[in-house]
Amino acid sequence: MKRVATLAFYAVGALAIAYLALYAYAAFRGEPIIPGDPIHIFRKPDAPSYS
């Protein structure tokens, strides 16, 4: 039971750190977040558009 509680604690901590990292990325990116827009994190500027 103690091992399950420890794993749950680490999982919640990892989710919190991931959420804070995503929030920091969105806050310092400089562009407003608009619902419905696709997320282009790893897209090259000269990549072809297939849509």
C-alpha positions as CSV (number, residue, x, y, z in Angstrom):
1,M,0.0,0.0,0.0
2,K,2.9,2.3,0.8
3,R,4.4,1.7,-2.7
4,V,1.1,2.5,-4.4
5,A,0.8,5.8,-2.4
6,T,4.4,6.7,-3.4
7,L,3.8,6.0,-7.0
8,A,0.6,8.0,-6.9
9,F,2.4,10.9,-5.3
10,Y,5.1,10.9,-7.9
11,A,2.5,10.7,-10.7
12,V,0.6,13.7,-9.4
13,G,3.9,15.6,-9.1
14,A,4.9,14.7,-12.6
15,L,1.6,15.9,-14.0
16,A,1.9,19.1,-12.0
17,I,5.4,19.8,-13.4
18,A,4.2,19.0,-17.0
19,Y,1.3,21.4,-16.5
20,L,3.5,24.1,-15.3
21,A,6.0,23.6,-18.2
22,L,3.1,23.8,-20.7
23,Y,1.8,26.9,-19.0
24,A,5.3,28.5,-19.1
25,Y,5.7,27.6,-22.7
26,A,2.3,29.2,-23.6
27,A,2.9,32.3,-21.5
28,F,6.4,33.1,-22.9
29,R,5.6,32.1,-26.5
30,G,4.2,35.5,-27.2
31,E,1.2,34.5,-29.2
32,P,-2.3,34.4,-27.7
33,I,-3.9,31.0,-27.4
34,I,-7.1,30.8,-29.5
35,P,-9.3,27.8,-29.0
36,G,-9.6,25.7,-32.1
37,D,-6.3,26.6,-33.6
38,P,-3.9,23.8,-34.3
39,I,-0.8,23.6,-32.2
40,H,2.4,23.9,-34.3
41,I,5.3,23.2,-31.9
42,F,7.8,21.3,-34.1
43,R,6.8,22.6,-37.6
44,K,9.5,24.0,-39.8
45,P,8.7,27.3,-41.5
46,D,9.7,26.0,-44.9
47,A,7.7,22.7,-44.6
48,P,5.1,22.0,-47.3
49,S,1.5,22.4,-46.4
50,Y,-0.5,19.2,-47.0
51,S,-3.9,20.5,-46.0
